Amino acid sequence: MAVNHAESPPRLVPGRLLAATHNKGKVEELKALFEPHGFNVVSALDLGLEEPEETEATFTGNALLKARAAMRAFKVSIPHAGPASRVTSTAPCSALKTP
């Protein structure tokens, strides 16, 4: 059976990942998960990004705020970063490839 690559979900390519969090504990957890697979995890704190105010009513809503703030800071656009996105679905929320 042939695989239709046009419909395949996007995949992260090893490189530099930005964790849109200022929580050092979360960053250490992400490093333990991603660095063995070739990713260099850096946090919003490491890069001096401002921490957005958590104004949403849910964990996911606040996570999306942080991910979007990081995306704006780096002028990154991710086509699949809508509500159903896996890119912004958990705690530190955004693992964005940065230059």
TIRO-2110 file (N, C-alpha, C; in Angstrom, 1 decimal):
// TIRO-2110
0.8, -1.2, 0.0, N, 1, A
0.0, 0.0, 0.0, CA, 1, A
0.9, 1.2, 0.0, C, 1, A
0.6, 2.2, -0.9, N, 2, A
1.4, 3.4, -1.0, CA, 2, A
1.0, 4.4, 0.1, C, 2, A
2.0, 5.2, 0.6, N, 3, A
1.7, 6.1, 1.6, CA, 3, A
1.5, 7.5, 0.9, C, 3, A
0.4, 8.2, 1.3, N, 4, A
0.2, 9.5, 0.7, CA, 4, A
0.9, 10.5, 1.7, C, 4, A
2.0, 11.0, 1.3, N, 5, A
2.8, 11.9, 2.1, CA, 5, A
2.1, 13.2, 2.3, C, 5, A
1.3, 13.6, 1.4, N, 6, A
0.6, 14.9, 1.5, CA, 6, A
-0.4, 14.9, 2.7, C, 6, A
-0.8, 13.7, 3.1, N, 7, A
-1.7, 13.6, 4.3, CA, 7, A
-1.0, 13.2, 5.6, C, 7, A
0.3, 13.0, 5.5, N, 8, A
1.1, 12.6, 6.7, CA, 8, A
1.2, 13.7, 7.7, C, 8, A
1.1, 13.4, 8.9, N, 9, A
1.2, 14.5, 9.9, CA, 9, A
2.6, 15.1, 9.9, C, 9, A
2.8, 16.4, 10.2, N, 10, A
4.1, 17.0, 10.3, CA, 10, A
5.0, 16.3, 11.3, C, 10, A
6.3, 16.2, 11.1, N, 11, A
7.2, 15.6, 12.0, CA, 11, A
8.3, 16.6, 12.4, C, 11, A
8.7, 16.5, 13.6, N, 12, A
9.8, 17.4, 14.1, CA, 12, A
11.1, 16.8, 13.5, C, 12, A
12.0, 17.7, 13.1, N, 13, A
13.3, 17.3, 12.6, CA, 13, A
14.3, 17.7, 13.7, C, 13, A
15.2, 16.7, 14.1, N, 14, A
16.2, 17.1, 15.1, CA, 14, A
16.8, 18.4, 14.8, C, 14, A
17.0, 19.2, 15.9, N, 15, A
17.6, 20.5, 15.8, CA, 15, A
17.4, 21.2, 17.1, C, 15, A
17.3, 22.5, 17.0, N, 16, A
17.0, 23.3, 18.2, CA, 16, A
15.5, 23.5, 18.4, C, 16, A
15.1, 23.2, 19.7, N, 17, A
13.7, 23.3, 20.0, CA, 17, A
13.5, 24.3, 21.1, C, 17, A
12.5, 25.1, 20.9, N, 18, A
12.2, 26.1, 21.9, CA, 18, A
11.0, 25.6, 22.8, C, 18, A
11.2, 25.5, 24.0, N, 19, A
10.1, 25.2, 25.0, CA, 19, A
9.6, 26.5, 25.5, C, 19, A
8.4, 26.9, 25.2, N, 20, A
7.8, 28.2, 25.6, CA, 20, A
7.4, 28.1, 27.0, C, 20, A
8.4, 28.0, 27.9, N, 21, A
8.2, 28.0, 29.3, CA, 21, A
9.3, 28.7, 30.0, C, 21, A
9.0, 29.2, 31.2, N, 22, A
10.1, 29.8, 32.1, CA, 22, A
10.3, 28.9, 33.3, C, 22, A
9.7, 27.7, 33.3, N, 23, A
9.8, 26.7, 34.4, CA, 23, A
11.0, 25.8, 34.1, C, 23, A
12.0, 26.0, 35.0, N, 24, A
13.2, 25.2, 34.8, CA, 24, A
13.0, 23.7, 34.9, C, 24, A
12.1, 23.3, 35.8, N, 25, A
11.8, 21.9, 36.0, CA, 25, A
11.2, 21.3, 34.7, C, 25, A
10.3, 22.0, 34.0, N, 26, A
9.7, 21.5, 32.8, CA, 26, A
10.8, 21.4, 31.7, C, 26, A
11.7, 22.4, 31.7, N, 27, A
12.7, 22.4, 30.7, CA, 27, A
13.6, 21.1, 30.9, C, 27, A
14.0, 20.8, 32.1, N, 28, A
14.8, 19.7, 32.4, CA, 28, A
14.1, 18.4, 31.9, C, 28, A
12.8, 18.3, 32.2, N, 29, A
12.1, 17.1, 31.7, CA, 29, A
12.1, 17.0, 30.2, C, 29, A
11.9, 18.1, 29.5, N, 30, A
11.9, 18.1, 28.1, CA, 30, A
13.3, 17.7, 27.5, C, 30, A
14.3, 18.2, 28.2, N, 31, A
15.7, 17.9, 27.8, CA, 31, A
15.9, 16.4, 27.9, C, 31, A
15.4, 15.8, 29.0, N, 32, A
15.6, 14.3, 29.2, CA, 32, A
14.8, 13.6, 28.1, C, 32, A
13.7, 14.1, 27.6, N, 33, A
12.9, 13.4, 26.6, CA, 33, A
13.5, 13.6, 25.2, C, 33, A
13.9, 14.8, 24.9, N, 34, A
14.3, 15.2, 23.5, CA, 34, A
15.7, 15.1, 23.2, C, 34, A
16.6, 15.4, 24.1, N, 35, A
18.0, 15.5, 23.7, CA, 35, A
18.6, 14.1, 23.3, C, 35, A
18.1, 13.0, 23.8, N, 36, A
18.7, 11.7, 23.3, CA, 36, A
18.3, 11.5, 21.9, C, 36, A
17.4, 12.3, 21.3, N, 37, A
16.9, 12.1, 20.0, CA, 37, A
17.5, 13.2, 19.0, C, 37, A
18.5, 13.9, 19.5, N, 38, A
19.2, 14.9, 18.7, CA, 38, A
18.6, 16.3, 18.7, C, 38, A
17.8, 16.6, 19.7, N, 39, A
17.3, 17.9, 19.9, CA, 39, A
18.1, 18.7, 20.9, C, 39, A
18.3, 20.0, 20.7, N, 40, A
18.9, 20.9, 21.7, CA, 40, A
17.7, 21.7, 22.2, C, 40, A
17.3, 21.5, 23.4, N, 41, A
16.1, 22.1, 24.0, CA, 41, A
16.6, 23.4, 24.7, C, 41, A
16.0, 24.5, 24.3, N, 42, A
16.2, 25.8, 25.0, CA, 42, A
14.8, 26.3, 25.5, C, 42, A
14.9, 27.1, 26.5, N, 43, A
13.6, 27.7, 27.0, CA, 43, A
13.4, 29.1, 26.7, C, 43, A
12.2, 29.6, 26.8, N, 44, A
11.9, 31.0, 26.6, CA, 44, A
12.7, 31.8, 27.6, C, 44, A
13.0, 31.3, 28.8, N, 45, A
13.8, 32.0, 29.8, CA, 45, A
15.2, 32.1, 29.3, C, 45, A
15.8, 31.0, 28.8, N, 46, A
17.1, 31.0, 28.2, CA, 46, A
17.3, 32.1, 27.2, C, 46, A
16.3, 32.3, 26.4, N, 47, A
16.4, 33.3, 25.3, CA, 47, A
15.9, 34.7, 25.7, C, 47, A
15.6, 34.9, 26.9, N, 48, A
15.1, 36.2, 27.4, CA, 48, A
13.8, 36.6, 26.9, C, 48, A
12.9, 35.7, 26.5, N, 49, A
11.6, 36.0, 26.1, CA, 49, A
10.7, 36.4, 27.3, C, 49, A
9.8, 37.4, 27.1, N, 50, A
8.9, 37.7, 28.2, CA, 50, A
7.9, 36.6, 28.5, C, 50, A
7.6, 36.4, 29.7, N, 51, A
6.6, 35.4, 30.1, CA, 51, A
5.2, 36.0, 30.0, C, 51, A
4.3, 35.5, 29.1, N, 52, A
3.0, 36.1, 29.0, CA, 52, A
2.2, 35.8, 30.2, C, 52, A
1.3, 36.7, 30.5, N, 53, A
0.3, 36.5, 31.6, CA, 53, A
-0.6, 35.4, 31.3, C, 53, A
-0.9, 34.5, 32.2, N, 54, A
-1.8, 33.4, 32.0, CA, 54, A
-3.2, 33.9, 32.3, C, 54, A
-3.9, 34.2, 31.2, N, 55, A
-5.2, 34.8, 31.3, CA, 55, A
-6.3, 33.9, 30.9, C, 55, A
-6.0, 32.7, 30.4, N, 56, A
-7.0, 31.7, 30.0, CA, 56, A
-7.5, 30.9, 31.1, C, 56, A
-8.7, 30.3, 31.0, N, 57, A
-9.3, 29.5, 32.0, CA, 57, A
-8.8, 28.1, 32.1, C, 57, A
-8.1, 27.7, 31.1, N, 58, A
-7.6, 26.3, 31.1, CA, 58, A
-6.1, 26.2, 30.9, C, 58, A
-5.6, 25.0, 31.3, N, 59, A
-4.2, 24.7, 31.1, CA, 59, A
-3.8, 24.8, 29.6, C, 59, A
-4.6, 24.2, 28.7, N, 60, A
-4.4, 24.3, 27.3, CA, 60, A
-4.4, 25.7, 26.8, C, 60, A
-5.4, 26.5, 27.2, N, 61, A
-5.4, 27.9, 26.8, CA, 61, A
-4.2, 28.7, 27.1, C, 61, A
-3.7, 28.5, 28.4, N, 62, A
-2.5, 29.2, 28.8, CA, 62, A
-1.3, 28.7, 28.0, C, 62, A
-1.3, 27.4, 27.7, N, 63, A
-0.1, 26.8, 27.0, CA, 63, A
-0.1, 27.4, 25.6, C, 63, A
-1.3, 27.6, 25.0, N, 64, A
-1.4, 28.2, 23.6, CA, 64, A
-0.9, 29.6, 23.7, C, 64, A
-1.2, 30.3, 24.7, N, 65, A
-0.8, 31.7, 24.8, CA, 65, A
0.8, 31.8, 24.8, C, 65, A
1.4, 30.9, 25.6, N, 66, A
2.9, 30.8, 25.6, CA, 66, A
3.5, 30.4, 24.3, C, 66, A
2.9, 29.5, 23.6, N, 67, A
3.4, 29.0, 22.3, CA, 67, A
3.2, 30.1, 21.3, C, 67, A
2.1, 30.8, 21.3, N, 68, A
1.9, 31.9, 20.3, CA, 68, A
2.8, 33.0, 20.6, C, 68, A
3.1, 33.3, 21.8, N, 69, A
4.0, 34.4, 22.2, CA, 69, A
5.4, 34.1, 21.7, C, 69, A
5.8, 32.9, 21.8, N, 70, A
7.2, 32.4, 21.3, CA, 70, A
7.2, 32.5, 19.8, C, 70, A
6.1, 32.1, 19.2, N, 71, A
6.1, 32.1, 17.7, CA, 71, A
6.2, 33.6, 17.2, C, 71, A
5.5, 34.5, 17.9, N, 72, A
5.6, 35.9, 17.5, CA, 72, A
7.0, 36.4, 17.7, C, 72, A
7.6, 36.1, 18.8, N, 73, A
9.0, 36.5, 19.1, CA, 73, A
10.0, 36.1, 18.0, C, 73, A
9.8, 35.0, 17.4, N, 74, A
10.7, 34.5, 16.4, CA, 74, A
10.1, 34.6, 15.0, C, 74, A
8.9, 35.3, 14.9, N, 75, A
8.3, 35.4, 13.6, CA, 75, A
8.1, 34.1, 12.9, C, 75, A
7.7, 33.1, 13.7, N, 76, A
7.5, 31.7, 13.2, CA, 76, A
6.0, 31.5, 12.9, C, 76, A
5.7, 30.9, 11.7, N, 77, A
4.4, 30.6, 11.4, CA, 77, A
4.3, 29.0, 11.2, C, 77, A
3.4, 28.4, 11.9, N, 78, A
3.3, 26.9, 11.7, CA, 78, A
1.9, 26.7, 11.2, C, 78, A
1.7, 26.2, 10.0, N, 79, A
0.4, 26.0, 9.4, CA, 79, A
-0.5, 25.1, 10.3, C, 79, A
0.0, 24.2, 11.0, N, 80, A
-0.8, 23.3, 11.8, CA, 80, A
-0.9, 23.7, 13.3, C, 80, A
-0.8, 24.9, 13.6, N, 81, A
-0.8, 25.4, 15.0, CA, 81, A
-2.2, 25.8, 15.5, C, 81, A
-3.2, 25.2, 14.9, N, 82, A
-4.6, 25.6, 15.3, CA, 82, A
-4.9, 24.7, 16.6, C, 82, A
-6.2, 24.8, 17.0, N, 83, A
-6.6, 24.1, 18.2, CA, 83, A
-6.3, 22.6, 18.2, C, 83, A
-6.3, 22.0, 17.1, N, 84, A
-6.1, 20.5, 17.0, CA, 84, A
-4.6, 20.2, 16.9, C, 84, A
-3.8, 21.2, 16.9, N, 85, A
-2.3, 20.9, 16.7, CA, 85, A
-1.7, 20.2, 17.8, C, 85, A
-0.8, 19.2, 17.4, N, 86, A
0.0, 18.5, 18.4, CA, 86, A
1.2, 19.4, 18.8, C, 86, A
1.5, 20.4, 18.0, N, 87, A
2.7, 21.2, 18.3, CA, 87, A
2.5, 21.9, 19.6, C, 87, A
1.2, 22.3, 19.9, N, 88, A
1.0, 23.1, 21.1, CA, 88, A
0.0, 22.5, 22.1, C, 88, A
0.1, 21.2, 22.2, N, 89, A
-0.9, 20.5, 23.0, CA, 89, A
-0.6, 20.1, 24.4, C, 89, A
0.6, 20.4, 24.9, N, 90, A
1.0, 20.0, 26.3, CA, 90, A
1.8, 21.1, 26.9, C, 90, A
2.1, 20.8, 28.2, N, 91, A
2.7, 21.8, 29.1, CA, 91, A
3.6, 22.9, 28.5, C, 91, A
4.8, 22.6, 28.4, N, 92, A
5.6, 23.7, 27.9, CA, 92, A
5.2, 24.1, 26.5, C, 92, A
4.5, 23.2, 25.9, N, 93, A
3.7, 23.5, 24.8, CA, 93, A
4.3, 23.7, 23.5, C, 93, A
5.3, 24.4, 23.4, N, 94, A
5.7, 24.5, 22.1, CA, 94, A
7.1, 24.1, 21.9, C, 94, A
7.2, 23.2, 21.0, N, 95, A
8.6, 22.8, 20.6, CA, 95, A
8.7, 23.4, 19.2, C, 95, A
9.3, 24.5, 19.1, N, 96, A
9.4, 25.2, 17.8, CA, 96, A
10.8, 25.1, 17.4, C, 96, A
11.0, 24.8, 16.1, N, 97, A
12.4, 24.8, 15.6, CA, 97, A
12.8, 26.3, 15.4, C, 97, A
13.9, 26.7, 16.0, N, 98, A
14.4, 28.0, 15.8, CA, 98, A
15.7, 28.0, 15.1, C, 98, A
16.1, 29.2, 14.6, N, 99, A
17.4, 29.3, 13.9, CA, 99, A
18.6, 29.0, 14.8, C, 99, A
END
